[in-house]
Amino acid sequence: MITNGIYFKNFNLKKKKSPKVANILKVILKKKDPIIQSLSKNFKNIFDTKILRKFNSSKNFRIIGMGGSILGAEAIYNFLRDKVKKKFLFINDLDVSIMNKKKEKYSNLIVSKSGETIETIVNLNILTNKSDKNLFITENRKSYLYEMAEKLKAEVIHHNNFIGGRYSVLSETGMLPAELMGLNSKKFRQLNTLINNRKYLNSLVANVESILFFVKKKKYNSIILNYDKKSEGLFYWYQQLVAESLGKNKKGLLPIVSNMPKDNHSVMQLYLDGFNNNFFTFFYVNENNSSKIISNTILSKKKYLKNRKLTDIIFAQKKATENVFTKKKIPFRSFEISKRDEKTLGELFCFFILETILLGKVMKINPFNQPAVELIKDETKKILS
């Protein structure tokens, strides 16, 4: 156990240890970088609880955004959905059938750091009107979203201009929705405790060293075998974090989310017997409340299934796959989660953010920008103008 909620098993590799990654981590943690500070309990929410009270009576929420502006909030909602009593709908794509969906009364949270994200603007104009309860999160500067908020006479929360979208999950873009969900934003920020947890930090460093070893061996596909449906959003957040942070200068990693056990019947053959440039992450969450097979109609040849919880079967499939991977010497790490709460999710956010920044520093990549994406934005504007 690296924390009370997380059991982590690192890649089984024989490699020389180097103080390089550990030293870089020490420097990162000592610097008062805003992104690192947002992981700490000392980081203060910039939104007022008075604003939250205005939305207390709302039962249905719609969050409109793209990429890092929405993926963190969606990860939180999905992972902790059993604790959330309100309904949240996430609009994070352009869907031509969106107007045909059942119309309900929603309070809208519209999020874009720049205030100029075209997909967010399109969905905002299709889905919202002045009679709705609308709340905007955007930078404190003149932009389309800022002007639209003024037109709709909506509340505006100023997005920190020094924290990029994919790193903003523990700042206002993730924590304001978390508070609206009835969750405690303070419990997510665990860095103060984690920096004194040697097991956690040592595991993080060893993990980064292993991934760097794969990069040197030209293994660039980071495949997440996710055995928890409620964690799917977490790994789509992780996918953007890694791909957008490290995919530069002809370098990078390709994170692929593979949902199990469904993908046992599609791509597992490739994983086991195909090309050899992948490394894997197994992810499983122990659920206390799970359906049980109690039917008397099960034939005797499958009697081992009777009275088994669904989680028993999923866990057995995970362990079986790990055993096969071990026999075939396919590299993998494993996360097993015993507590589904804000604290554990905050520890996972922290682990993956620090992992990504460390990889960028060692690979001599700026993990905080995304220059190539701007090319498509500019080209789209030219075509539509």
C-alpha positions as CSV (number, residue, x, y, z in Angstrom):
1,M,0.0,0.0,0.0
2,I,1.4,3.4,-0.9
3,T,-1.6,5.1,0.8
4,N,-4.6,3.8,2.8
5,G,-6.6,3.7,-0.4
6,I,-4.1,2.7,-3.1
7,Y,-2.1,-0.5,-3.6
8,F,0.5,0.0,-6.3
9,K,2.8,-2.6,-7.9
10,N,5.4,-1.2,-10.2
11,F,6.8,-2.7,-13.4
12,N,9.0,-5.7,-12.7
13,L,12.2,-4.5,-14.3
14,K,15.9,-5.1,-13.6
15,K,17.5,-1.7,-14.1
16,K,20.0,0.5,-12.5
17,K,18.7,3.1,-10.1
18,S,19.6,6.7,-10.8
19,P,19.2,9.7,-8.5
20,K,18.2,11.9,-11.4
21,V,14.4,11.6,-11.2
22,A,14.4,11.8,-7.4
23,N,16.5,15.0,-7.6
24,I,14.2,16.6,-10.2
25,L,11.2,15.7,-8.0
26,K,12.8,17.4,-5.0
27,V,13.3,20.6,-7.1
28,I,9.7,20.5,-8.4
29,L,8.2,20.1,-4.9
30,K,10.4,22.9,-3.5
31,K,9.4,25.4,-6.2
32,K,6.2,27.4,-5.6
33,D,4.9,26.6,-9.0
34,P,1.1,27.3,-9.2
35,I,0.3,23.9,-10.7
36,I,2.1,22.1,-7.8
37,Q,0.5,24.5,-5.3
38,S,-3.0,23.6,-6.6
39,L,-2.4,20.0,-5.3
40,S,-1.8,21.4,-1.8
41,K,-4.3,22.2,1.0
42,N,-2.8,25.7,1.1
43,F,-4.3,26.4,-2.3
44,K,-7.4,28.5,-1.9
45,N,-10.5,28.3,-4.1
46,I,-11.1,31.6,-5.9
47,F,-14.8,31.1,-6.0
48,D,-17.1,32.4,-3.2
49,T,-19.5,30.0,-1.4
50,K,-22.2,32.6,-1.9
51,I,-22.2,31.7,-5.6
52,L,-22.6,28.0,-4.8
53,R,-25.6,28.8,-2.6
54,K,-27.4,30.3,-5.7
55,F,-27.2,26.8,-7.3
56,N,-28.1,24.7,-4.2
57,S,-31.7,24.3,-5.3
58,S,-30.7,23.0,-8.8
59,K,-31.0,19.2,-9.3
60,N,-29.8,19.0,-12.9
61,F,-26.5,20.5,-14.1
62,R,-25.0,20.7,-17.5
63,I,-21.2,21.3,-17.8
64,I,-20.1,22.6,-21.2
65,G,-16.4,22.6,-22.1
66,M,-13.7,20.8,-24.0
67,G,-10.5,18.9,-22.9
68,G,-9.0,19.9,-19.6
69,S,-11.8,22.3,-18.9
70,I,-14.3,19.4,-18.4
71,L,-12.4,16.1,-18.3
72,G,-11.4,16.5,-14.7
73,A,-14.9,17.3,-13.5
74,E,-16.3,14.4,-15.4
75,A,-13.6,12.0,-13.9
76,I,-14.7,13.2,-10.4
77,Y,-18.4,12.7,-11.1
78,N,-18.0,9.2,-12.6
79,F,-15.5,8.0,-9.9
80,L,-17.6,9.3,-7.0
81,R,-21.1,9.1,-8.6
82,D,-22.5,7.1,-5.7
83,K,-21.9,10.0,-3.4
84,V,-23.5,12.6,-5.7
85,K,-27.2,13.1,-5.4
86,K,-27.7,15.4,-8.3
87,K,-27.6,14.8,-12.1
88,F,-24.7,16.1,-14.1
89,L,-24.5,16.0,-17.9
90,F,-21.2,16.7,-19.7
91,I,-21.2,18.3,-23.1
92,N,-17.7,17.9,-24.5
93,D,-18.1,17.3,-28.2
94,L,-20.1,18.5,-31.2
95,D,-23.1,16.3,-31.5
96,V,-25.5,17.0,-34.5
97,S,-28.3,15.3,-32.6
98,I,-28.0,17.5,-29.5
99,M,-31.2,19.4,-30.1
100,N,-33.2,16.2,-30.4
101,K,-32.3,15.2,-26.8
102,K,-35.0,15.4,-24.1
103,K,-35.3,18.9,-22.9
104,E,-35.0,19.3,-19.2
105,K,-34.3,22.3,-17.0
106,Y,-30.6,22.6,-16.4
107,S,-28.3,24.9,-14.5
108,N,-25.3,25.5,-16.9
109,L,-21.6,25.7,-16.0
110,I,-19.7,26.8,-19.1
111,V,-15.9,26.4,-18.9
112,S,-13.1,27.7,-21.2
113,K,-9.8,29.1,-20.0
114,S,-9.3,31.2,-23.2
115,G,-13.0,32.0,-23.6
116,E,-12.5,31.3,-27.3
117,T,-12.9,27.5,-27.7
118,I,-15.1,27.1,-30.7
119,E,-16.8,23.9,-29.7
120,T,-17.7,25.4,-26.3
121,I,-19.0,28.5,-28.0
122,V,-21.2,26.5,-30.4
123,N,-22.7,24.3,-27.6
124,L,-23.2,27.4,-25.4
125,N,-25.3,29.1,-28.2
126,I,-27.3,26.0,-28.9
127,L,-28.1,24.9,-25.3
128,T,-28.3,28.0,-23.1
129,N,-30.5,31.1,-22.8
130,K,-30.9,34.0,-20.5
131,S,-33.7,32.4,-18.4
132,D,-31.3,29.6,-17.3
133,K,-29.0,29.7,-14.3
134,N,-25.6,30.1,-16.0
135,L,-22.2,30.2,-14.4
136,F,-19.0,30.8,-16.5
137,I,-15.4,29.9,-15.7
138,T,-13.0,31.8,-17.9
139,E,-10.0,34.1,-17.8
140,N,-10.5,37.6,-16.5
141,R,-10.1,39.3,-19.9
142,K,-12.3,40.2,-22.8
143,S,-13.2,37.1,-24.8
144,Y,-16.3,35.7,-26.4
145,L,-17.3,33.8,-23.3
146,Y,-16.7,36.8,-21.1
147,E,-18.9,39.0,-23.3
148,M,-21.5,36.3,-23.5
149,A,-21.6,36.1,-19.7
150,E,-22.2,39.8,-19.5
151,K,-25.0,39.5,-22.1
152,L,-26.7,36.7,-20.2
153,K,-26.1,38.5,-16.9
154,A,-24.4,35.4,-15.6
155,E,-22.0,34.8,-12.7
156,V,-18.3,34.6,-13.8
157,I,-15.5,32.8,-12.0
158,H,-12.1,33.9,-13.1
159,H,-10.0,30.9,-14.4
160,N,-6.4,31.1,-13.1
161,N,-4.4,32.2,-16.1
162,F,-1.3,30.4,-14.8
163,I,-2.8,26.9,-14.6
164,G,-3.4,25.2,-17.9
165,G,-6.6,23.3,-18.5
166,R,-5.3,19.7,-18.2
167,Y,-3.5,20.6,-14.9
168,S,-6.5,22.5,-13.5
169,V,-8.5,19.6,-12.0
170,L,-7.7,20.6,-8.4
171,S,-8.3,24.3,-9.1
172,E,-11.6,26.0,-10.0
173,T,-12.5,23.9,-13.1
174,G,-12.6,20.7,-11.1
175,M,-13.3,21.9,-7.5
176,L,-16.2,24.2,-8.2
177,P,-18.1,21.3,-9.9
178,A,-17.1,19.0,-7.1
179,E,-18.6,21.4,-4.6
180,L,-21.8,21.6,-6.7
181,M,-21.8,17.8,-6.5
182,G,-21.8,18.0,-2.7
183,L,-18.2,16.8,-2.4
184,N,-15.5,18.4,-0.2
185,S,-12.9,20.1,-2.4
186,K,-10.4,20.3,0.5
187,K,-10.2,16.5,0.7
188,F,-8.9,16.2,-2.8
189,R,-5.7,18.2,-2.2
190,Q,-3.3,15.7,-0.5
191,L,0.1,16.9,-1.5
192,N,1.0,18.1,2.0
193,T,0.6,14.6,3.3
194,L,2.1,12.8,0.3
195,I,5.4,14.7,0.4
196,N,6.0,13.0,3.8
197,N,5.0,9.6,2.5
198,R,8.2,7.8,1.4
199,K,6.4,4.8,0.0
200,Y,4.3,7.1,-2.3
201,L,7.3,9.2,-3.5
202,N,9.6,6.2,-3.9
203,S,6.9,4.4,-6.0
204,L,6.3,7.5,-8.1
205,V,10.1,7.9,-8.8
206,A,10.5,4.1,-9.6
207,N,7.5,4.3,-11.8
208,V,8.8,7.2,-13.8
209,E,12.2,5.5,-14.1
210,S,10.5,2.5,-15.6
211,I,8.6,4.5,-18.1
212,L,11.8,6.2,-19.2
213,F,13.3,2.8,-19.6
214,F,10.5,1.9,-22.0
215,V,11.0,5.1,-24.0
216,K,14.7,4.2,-24.5
217,K,13.6,0.8,-25.8
218,K,11.1,2.6,-28.1
219,K,8.0,1.3,-26.3
220,Y,5.7,4.3,-26.7
221,N,2.2,2.8,-26.3
222,S,0.9,3.2,-22.7
223,I,-2.1,1.0,-22.6
224,I,-4.5,1.3,-19.6
225,L,-6.4,-1.9,-18.9
226,N,-9.3,-0.4,-16.8
227,Y,-11.4,-2.9,-14.8
228,D,-13.6,-0.2,-13.3
229,K,-16.4,1.4,-15.4
230,K,-16.5,4.4,-13.0
231,S,-12.9,5.2,-13.7
232,E,-13.2,5.5,-17.4
233,G,-13.4,9.3,-17.1
234,L,-10.3,9.3,-15.0
235,F,-8.3,7.7,-17.7
236,Y,-9.7,9.9,-20.5
237,W,-8.4,12.8,-18.3
238,Y,-5.1,10.9,-18.0
239,Q,-5.0,10.3,-21.7
240,Q,-5.2,14.1,-22.5
241,L,-2.7,14.9,-19.7
242,V,0.0,12.6,-21.1
243,A,-0.6,13.0,-24.8
244,E,-0.9,16.8,-24.8
245,S,1.9,17.3,-22.3
246,L,4.5,15.0,-23.8
247,G,3.6,14.8,-27.5
248,K,6.1,17.3,-28.9
249,N,9.4,17.5,-30.8
250,K,8.8,14.0,-32.4
251,K,8.6,12.6,-28.9
252,G,5.9,11.4,-26.6
253,L,3.8,8.6,-25.3
254,L,0.5,7.3,-26.7
255,P,-2.0,6.6,-23.9
256,I,-4.7,4.1,-25.0
257,V,-7.7,3.4,-22.7
258,S,-8.9,-0.2,-23.0
259,N,-12.0,-1.1,-20.9
260,M,-12.0,-4.6,-19.4
261,P,-13.1,-7.3,-19.5
262,K,-14.9,-6.2,-22.7
263,D,-11.7,-5.7,-24.6
264,N,-10.6,-9.3,-23.8
265,H,-12.9,-10.2,-26.7
266,S,-11.4,-7.6,-29.2
267,V,-7.9,-6.4,-28.8
268,M,-6.4,-8.7,-26.1
269,Q,-5.1,-11.0,-28.8
270,L,-3.0,-8.2,-30.1
271,Y,-1.8,-7.2,-26.6
272,L,-0.7,-10.8,-25.9
273,D,0.7,-11.8,-29.3
274,G,1.1,-8.8,-31.5
275,F,3.9,-6.2,-31.8
276,N,6.1,-5.6,-28.9
277,N,6.1,-1.8,-28.2
278,N,3.5,-1.6,-25.5
279,F,3.6,-1.3,-21.7
280,F,0.5,-1.7,-19.6
281,T,-1.4,-0.3,-16.5
282,F,-3.9,-2.5,-14.7
283,F,-6.5,-0.6,-12.8
284,Y,-9.1,-2.1,-10.4
285,V,-11.4,-0.7,-7.7
286,N,-12.8,-2.9,-5.0
287,E,-16.5,-2.4,-4.8
288,N,-18.3,-3.3,-1.6
289,N,-21.8,-3.2,-3.2
290,S,-21.9,-5.6,-6.1
291,S,-24.6,-7.8,-7.7
292,K,-24.4,-11.5,-6.9
293,I,-25.2,-14.5,-9.0
294,I,-27.8,-16.4,-7.0
295,S,-29.8,-18.0,-9.8
296,N,-30.6,-21.7,-9.5
297,T,-30.7,-21.9,-13.3
298,I,-26.9,-22.0,-13.6
299,L,-25.8,-25.4,-15.0
300,S,-23.6,-27.6,-13.0
301,K,-20.6,-27.2,-15.3
302,K,-20.5,-23.5,-14.3
303,K,-21.4,-24.0,-10.6
304,Y,-18.3,-22.1,-9.6
305,L,-20.1,-18.9,-10.6
306,K,-23.0,-19.4,-8.2
307,N,-23.1,-16.9,-5.3
308,R,-20.2,-15.1,-6.8
309,K,-20.2,-11.3,-6.8
310,L,-19.7,-9.5,-10.0
311,T,-16.6,-8.0,-8.5
312,D,-15.2,-11.5,-7.7
313,I,-15.4,-12.4,-11.4
314,I,-13.9,-9.1,-12.6
315,F,-11.0,-9.4,-10.1
316,A,-10.4,-13.0,-11.1
317,Q,-10.2,-11.9,-14.8
318,K,-7.7,-9.1,-13.8
319,K,-5.5,-11.5,-11.8
320,A,-5.7,-14.1,-14.6
321,T,-4.6,-11.5,-17.2
322,E,-1.7,-10.4,-14.9
323,N,-0.6,-14.0,-14.5
324,V,-0.5,-14.5,-18.3
325,F,1.3,-11.2,-18.8
326,T,3.9,-12.3,-16.2
327,K,4.4,-15.6,-18.0
328,K,4.8,-13.9,-21.4
329,K,7.1,-11.2,-19.8
330,I,4.8,-8.3,-20.9
331,P,5.6,-5.2,-18.8
332,F,2.8,-3.9,-16.6
333,R,2.1,-2.0,-13.4
334,S,-1.0,-2.4,-11.3
335,F,-3.2,-0.1,-9.2
336,E,-5.8,-1.6,-6.8
337,I,-8.1,0.9,-5.1
338,S,-9.6,0.0,-1.8
339,K,-11.3,3.3,-1.0
340,R,-13.5,5.2,-3.4
341,D,-13.4,8.8,-1.9
342,E,-12.2,12.3,-2.5
343,K,-8.9,11.6,-0.7
344,T,-7.9,8.6,-2.8
345,L,-8.9,10.3,-6.1
346,G,-6.9,13.3,-5.1
347,E,-3.9,11.0,-4.5
348,L,-4.3,9.5,-8.0
349,F,-4.6,13.0,-9.6
350,C,-1.4,14.0,-7.8
351,F,0.5,10.8,-8.8
352,F,-0.4,11.2,-12.5
353,I,0.3,15.0,-12.7
354,L,3.7,14.6,-11.0
355,E,4.5,11.6,-13.2
356,T,3.8,13.6,-16.3
357,I,5.8,16.6,-15.3
358,L,8.8,14.5,-14.3
359,L,8.7,12.6,-17.6
360,G,8.6,15.9,-19.5
361,K,11.6,17.3,-17.5
362,V,13.8,14.3,-18.1
363,M,12.8,14.0,-21.7
364,K,13.6,17.7,-22.2
365,I,10.0,18.5,-23.2
366,N,8.0,21.4,-22.0
367,P,5.0,19.6,-20.4
368,F,2.9,22.8,-20.0
369,N,2.2,24.0,-23.6
370,Q,0.4,22.5,-26.7
371,P,1.6,24.6,-29.7
372,A,0.5,22.2,-32.4
373,V,-3.1,22.2,-31.4
374,E,-3.3,25.9,-32.1
375,L,-2.6,25.1,-35.8
376,I,-6.0,23.3,-36.2
377,K,-7.8,26.1,-34.4
378,D,-6.4,28.7,-36.7
379,E,-7.1,26.6,-39.8
380,T,-10.7,26.0,-38.7
381,K,-11.2,29.7,-38.3
382,K,-9.8,30.4,-41.8
383,I,-12.2,27.9,-43.3
384,L,-15.3,29.2,-41.5
385,S,-14.5,32.9,-42.0
